[in-house]
Amino acid sequence: MDPSPLPLLLLLFSSLSLLPPTFSQSSNSSSSTPAINSNSVLVALLDSHYTELAELVEKALLLPTLESTLTSHNLTILAPQNAALERDLDPEFRQFLLQPRNLKSLQTLLLYHIIPNSHIDPLRGSDSHHTLAGEVVPLSETAVTELKSIVRPDGVIHGIKTLLIPKSVQEDFNRRRSLASISAVKPSGAPEVDPRTHRLKKPAPPVPPGAPPVLPIYDAMAPGPAIAPAPAPGPGSGKHHFNGHAQVKDFIQTLLLYGGYNELADILVNLTSLATEMGRLVSEGYVLTVLAPNDEALGRLTTDQLSEPGAPEQILYYHMIPEYQTEESMYNAVRRFGKVRYDTLRLPHKVVAREADGSVKFGTGEMSAYLFDPDIYTDGRISVQGIDAVLFPPDEAVPPAMGVLPANRKPPVIVKKKHKRGRILEAACQFGVMTRISFCQ
């Protein structure tokens, strides 16, 4: 026999001797994976009428976990009704559970309904039991609708009325509403280029907590001059957020620099104390619109009209409107409504404004004035509008327009009225008490 095929035979026998151990190892590895019986409670759950719960278990990827648990424990499943998961469940909470990032919360919620013990009677048990979620479920608070709805050798299913929500899932649902997660991106303006240096401007440093705002409060609250009337805070608060005296000082200085309103500035500062009163009103939150007669109009007033006690104050009170109005806002108002009545500080009189010749006309008849110097001073609290005549209330008994009339107009004839008798004497004569006295005849 040729000795050359001997090594080949030895190699063949050695390879055959290695085959049985290989098959045994493969059979052992296949037997290590748990096999689910068709009579298992898990299979019964998937085939039961609790379709909503079964669908959530599949979406939560809990089948492998429950299969491995069944190898060592029997299970008690508290299965909510389909209505509890369809109609009774909050839509936002259901959407929260079905989001992929909240898979952990969905798994915790479902495992909270599974107890690793099959010898539990929810109707008799008043104590609490640990669930597969690691939390304790109080069986006394569960409303059981179907006791032992499905019974299998490795577990039992009880039907309950509502869904049980653990505290951890509730906290996760509430934390989703935090400002950090739902707030939008803070808008930022486009970069600005300094026209002098042609470089980007550096943004202003952030204001530290508790520091006063960059802008004064009256600048922040006061709208632009084109917006009227401006809202004002409640009067009499005493906080004095506005420096009214400084604003009145600026307004009077503007009158002097503007020219043609020196007489009005003199009356406000020297002849009366209206400048101080206006500053106090602005400090308390009021807004004012001043209809300022020019020097020519005030020059037509007589000395008697200005020398009467309180006459200068009463004249200027009628020219002050407790609203913030600009030429644009008043013109738009009279164009739209035809005639507008504005309250004045001289109660109860009102000044009437109407549209005339493309401007605003105040007053009625010969007691009228045109707005011809618009927006002399506007700072959001005080508005000054120049007019060409002095206004007086139309219902005064003796119109003080004698000194206001132009030179070509004749002053009206003033008829002196007879003095009336005293009221007590007149009443006594009417009742016949003093009929013999000559006054009653």
C-alpha positions in Angstrom: 0.0 0.0 0.0 1.2 3.4 -0.9 1.9 5.4 2.3 1.1 8.8 0.5 -2.8 8.8 1.2 -2.3 8.1 4.9 -2.1 11.8 6.0 -5.2 12.5 4.0 -7.2 9.9 5.9 -6.0 11.2 9.2 -7.1 14.7 8.3 -10.5 13.4 7.2 -11.1 11.5 10.5 -10.1 14.5 12.6 -12.5 16.8 10.8 -15.4 14.3 11.3 -14.6 14.1 15.0 -15.1 17.8 15.3 -18.6 17.9 13.8 -20.8 16.6 16.7 -19.6 19.2 19.2 -20.4 21.9 16.7 -24.0 20.7 16.3 -24.5 20.5 20.1 -23.3 24.0 20.6 -25.7 25.4 18.0 -28.6 23.4 19.6 -27.7 24.8 23.0 -27.6 28.4 21.7 -31.0 28.0 20.1 -32.5 26.6 23.3 -31.2 29.6 25.4 -33.6 32.0 23.7 -37.0 31.9 25.6 -39.9 30.5 23.6 -43.3 32.1 24.2 -46.2 29.6 24.6 -49.3 30.2 22.5 -51.3 30.1 25.7 -49.3 32.9 27.3 -50.9 36.0 28.8 -48.9 38.2 26.5 -50.3 36.5 23.4 -53.8 36.8 24.9 -53.2 40.5 25.4 -52.3 41.0 21.8 -55.4 39.1 20.6 -57.8 40.6 23.2 -60.3 43.4 22.8 -57.8 45.8 24.5 -56.5 46.8 21.2 -55.4 50.3 22.2 -53.2 48.9 25.0 -51.8 46.2 22.7 -50.9 48.8 20.1 -49.1 51.0 22.6 -47.1 48.0 23.8 -45.9 47.3 20.3 -45.1 50.9 19.7 -43.1 51.1 22.9 -41.0 48.1 21.9 -41.8 46.3 25.2 -42.5 42.8 23.7 -38.9 41.5 24.2 -38.8 42.9 27.8 -42.1 41.2 28.7 -41.1 37.9 27.1 -38.0 37.8 29.2 -40.0 38.7 32.3 -42.4 35.9 31.8 -39.6 33.3 32.1 -39.2 34.2 35.8 -42.5 35.8 36.9 -46.2 35.6 36.3 -47.8 38.9 35.4 -50.9 40.8 36.4 -51.9 43.3 33.7 -54.2 46.2 34.5 -55.7 46.9 31.0 -57.5 50.2 30.5 -60.5 50.2 28.3 -60.2 51.4 24.7 -62.4 54.5 25.5 -59.9 55.6 28.2 -57.1 55.6 25.6 -59.1 57.0 22.7 -61.6 59.6 23.9 -60.8 60.2 27.6 -57.1 60.8 27.1 -55.9 64.4 26.7 -54.8 64.9 23.1 -51.7 66.8 24.1 -50.7 64.0 26.5 -51.3 61.3 23.8 -49.2 63.3 21.4 -46.5 63.7 24.0 -46.4 59.9 24.6 -46.2 59.1 20.8 -43.3 61.3 20.2 -40.1 59.3 19.6 -38.1 61.4 22.1 -40.6 60.4 24.8 -40.3 56.6 24.3 -39.0 56.3 27.9 -42.1 57.9 29.3 -44.3 55.7 27.2 -42.5 52.6 28.4 -42.8 53.7 32.1 -46.5 54.4 31.6 -47.2 50.9 30.2 -45.0 49.1 32.7 -46.9 50.9 35.5 -49.9 48.7 34.6 -48.0 45.4 35.0 -47.4 43.8 38.3 -45.0 40.8 38.6 -47.5 38.6 40.5 -50.6 36.8 39.3 -52.1 36.1 42.7 -53.5 39.6 43.2 -57.2 40.5 43.6 -57.7 44.3 42.9 -61.1 44.3 44.6 -59.9 42.9 47.9 -56.4 44.3 48.0 -56.2 47.6 49.8 -52.4 47.8 49.8 -50.0 48.9 47.1 -47.8 46.8 44.9 -44.6 47.4 43.0 -44.8 47.4 39.2 -42.3 46.7 36.5 -41.9 50.5 36.2 -40.3 50.6 39.6 -43.1 52.6 41.1 -45.9 51.6 43.5 -49.5 51.5 42.2 -52.3 51.8 44.8 -54.9 49.1 43.9 -57.5 50.7 46.1 -57.8 53.7 43.7 -58.2 51.6 40.5 -61.7 51.2 39.2 -61.9 47.6 38.0 -64.6 47.0 35.4 -63.7 43.4 34.4 -62.2 41.2 37.1 -60.1 38.4 35.6 -61.1 39.3 32.1 -58.4 37.0 30.7 -56.8 34.2 32.7 -53.7 32.2 31.5 -51.3 29.9 33.3 -48.6 32.6 33.4 -50.8 35.6 34.2 -54.1 37.4 34.4 -55.6 40.5 32.9 -58.0 42.8 34.8 -60.0 45.4 32.9 -59.9 48.9 34.5 -61.9 52.0 33.7 -59.2 54.7 33.4 -55.5 55.0 32.5 -53.1 55.1 35.4 -50.4 57.8 35.1 -47.3 57.6 37.3 -45.8 60.7 38.9 -42.6 60.5 36.9 -44.5 60.6 33.6 -46.6 63.5 34.8 -43.5 65.4 35.7 -42.0 64.7 32.3 -45.1 66.0 30.7 -45.1 69.2 32.8 -41.4 69.8 32.2 -42.0 70.0 28.4 -43.8 73.3 29.1 -40.6 75.0 30.5 -39.7 78.3 28.9 -36.3 77.0 27.9 -37.8 74.3 25.7 -40.7 76.2 24.1 -39.4 79.7 23.9 -38.6 81.1 20.5 -35.2 82.2 19.4 -34.5 85.7 20.7 -34.5 88.0 17.6 -31.4 90.0 17.0 -31.0 93.0 14.7 -28.9 93.2 11.6 -25.3 94.4 12.2 -24.9 98.2 11.9 -22.0 99.9 10.2 -20.6 103.1 11.5 -20.6 105.6 8.5 -17.6 107.4 9.9 -15.3 104.5 10.5 -17.0 102.0 8.1 -16.8 99.4 10.9 -19.4 97.3 12.7 -20.9 99.0 15.7 -20.4 97.1 18.9 -23.7 96.2 20.6 -24.5 97.8 23.9 -23.5 95.9 27.0 -26.4 94.1 28.7 -28.0 95.9 31.6 -27.2 94.1 35.0 -30.1 92.9 37.0 -31.6 95.6 39.2 -30.1 98.5 37.3 -32.3 101.3 36.1 -33.3 101.2 32.5 -31.2 102.9 29.9 -34.0 105.2 28.8 -36.0 107.4 31.2 -39.4 106.1 31.9 -41.1 109.2 30.4 -39.2 108.7 27.2 -40.2 105.0 27.1 -43.9 105.7 27.8 -44.4 108.8 25.6 -45.2 108.0 22.0 -43.9 110.0 19.0 -45.4 113.4 18.2 -47.4 111.8 15.3 -49.4 109.6 17.6 -52.1 111.2 19.7 -53.7 111.2 22.1 -51.0 109.7 24.2 -51.8 107.4 27.2 -50.9 108.8 30.6 -50.6 107.0 33.9 -53.1 107.6 36.6 -53.0 111.0 38.2 -52.2 111.6 41.8 -50.0 108.6 42.2 -47.3 110.8 43.9 -44.5 108.8 42.3 -43.4 111.7 40.0 -41.9 109.6 37.3 -41.9 112.7 35.0 -39.8 115.8 35.6 -42.6 118.1 34.8 -40.9 121.3 35.9 -37.9 120.7 33.6 -40.3 120.0 30.7 -42.2 123.2 31.3 -39.0 125.1 31.5 -37.9 123.7 28.1 -41.3 124.5 26.7 -41.1 128.1 27.8 -37.6 128.4 26.5 -38.7 127.1 23.2 -41.4 129.8 23.0 -38.7 132.5 23.5 -36.4 131.0 20.9 -39.2 130.4 18.4 -40.2 134.1 18.4 -43.5 135.8 18.5 -44.7 134.2 21.8 -42.8 136.3 24.4 -46.1 137.7 25.8 -47.4 134.3 26.6 -44.2 133.2 28.2 -44.3 136.4 30.3 -47.9 135.7 31.5 -47.0 132.1 32.4 -43.9 133.0 34.4 -44.3 136.5 35.8 -48.0 137.4 35.7 -49.3 134.1 36.9 -48.1 130.9 38.6 -49.3 128.7 35.7 -45.8 127.5 34.8 -45.4 125.9 38.3 -48.9 124.4 38.1 -48.2 122.9 34.7 -45.0 121.4 36.0 -46.9 119.8 38.9 -49.5 118.4 36.6 -47.0 116.9 34.2 -45.1 115.4 37.1 -48.2 113.7 38.3 -48.8 112.1 34.9 -51.1 114.5 33.1 -50.6 115.6 29.5 -51.4 119.0 28.1 -51.9 120.7 24.8 -51.5 124.4 24.8 -53.2 126.6 22.2 -50.7 129.5 22.3 -51.9 132.9 21.1 -49.1 134.9 19.5 -47.9 138.3 20.6 -50.2 140.2 18.2 -53.3 138.4 19.5 -52.4 139.1 23.1 -51.5 142.7 22.3 -55.2 143.3 21.4 -56.3 142.5 24.9 -57.2 145.5 27.0 -55.8 146.4 30.4 -59.2 146.0 32.0 -59.4 142.4 30.8 -56.0 141.5 32.3 -56.4 143.5 35.5 -59.5 141.7 36.8 -58.7 139.2 39.5 -58.0 135.8 38.1 -58.6 137.0 34.5 -55.2 135.9 33.0 -55.5 132.5 34.6 -59.1 132.0 33.3 -58.0 133.1 29.8 -55.1 130.7 29.6 -57.1 127.8 31.2 -59.4 128.0 28.3 -56.4 127.5 26.0 -55.2 124.3 27.7 -56.6 121.0 26.6 -55.9 118.0 29.0 -55.0 115.7 26.1 -51.9 115.3 24.0 -52.8 116.5 20.5 -50.6 117.4 17.6 -51.5 119.4 14.4 -51.8 116.2 12.5 -54.1 114.4 15.0 -56.4 117.4 15.3 -56.6 118.0 11.6 -57.4 114.3 11.0 -60.1 114.5 13.7 -61.8 117.5 12.2 -61.5 116.1 8.7 -63.2 112.9 9.7 -65.9 114.2 12.2 -66.4 117.8 10.9 -66.6 119.3 14.4 -64.7 118.2 17.5 -65.2 119.5 21.1 -62.1 119.4 23.4 -62.3 119.7 27.1 -60.3 122.6 28.7 -59.0 123.3 32.1 -61.6 126.0 32.4 -64.6 123.9 33.4 -67.2 123.4 32.1 -66.3 125.2 29.0 -65.2 123.4 25.8 -63.3 124.6 22.8 -64.8 123.7 19.4 -62.5 122.8 16.5 -63.5 122.5 12.8 -61.7 122.2 9.5 -61.4 125.5 7.5 -59.1 126.4 4.6 -57.0 123.3 5.0 -56.2 124.1 8.6 -57.9 123.8 12.1 -60.2 126.6 13.2 -61.0 127.0 16.9 -64.0 128.8 18.3 -67.2 130.1 16.6 -68.1 133.2 14.8 -65.9 136.2 15.4 -64.4 134.5 18.5 -62.4 132.2 16.3 -58.7 131.5 15.7 -56.7 129.6 13.2 -53.9 127.1 13.9 -51.0 128.7 11.9 -47.9 127.6 13.8 -48.1 123.8 14.2 -46.1 121.8 16.6 -44.0 124.5 18.2 -43.1 122.2 21.0 -43.9 118.4 21.3 -42.2 116.1 23.7 -44.9 113.5 24.4 -46.2 115.2 27.5 -46.7 118.9 26.4 -47.8 120.0 22.9 -47.9 123.6 21.9 -49.9 124.8 18.9 -49.7 128.5 17.8 -53.0 130.3 17.0 -53.6 133.9 15.8 -56.3 135.1 18.2 -57.3 134.8 21.8 -60.2 132.4 22.4 -63.1 133.1 24.8 -66.1 130.9 25.8 -69.1 131.6 23.5 -71.6 131.6 26.4 -70.2 134.5 28.4 -72.7 137.3 29.1 -70.3 140.1 28.3 -67.9 138.9 25.6 -64.4 140.2 26.5 -63.6 140.5 22.8 -63.5 144.3 22.8 -59.7 144.4 22.9 -59.4 141.4 20.6 -61.3 142.7 17.6 -59.2 144.0 14.7 -59.1 147.7 14.1 -61.6 147.6 11.2 -64.3 146.1 13.4 -66.6 148.2 15.6 -67.1 147.2 19.2 -70.5 146.0 20.0 -72.9 148.2 22.0 -73.1 147.0 25.6 -76.5 147.4 27.2 -76.5 147.5 30.9 -79.0 145.2 32.5 -81.2 146.3 35.3 -80.5 144.9 38.7 -83.0 142.2 39.9 -84.6 142.4 43.2 -83.5 140.3 46.0 -84.8 136.8 45.9 -86.2 136.9 49.5 -88.0 140.2 48.9 -89.4 139.0 45.5 -90.7 135.7 47.1 -92.3 137.7 49.9 -94.2 139.9 47.4 -95.4 136.9 45.4 -96.9 135.3 48.5 -98.6 138.6 49.6 -96.8 138.9 52.9 -95.6 142.4 52.2 -98.2 143.8 49.8 -98.5 147.1 51.7 -94.9 148.0 51.1 -94.3 150.2 48.1 -91.6 147.8 46.6 -94.4 145.3 45.9 -96.7 147.7 44.1 
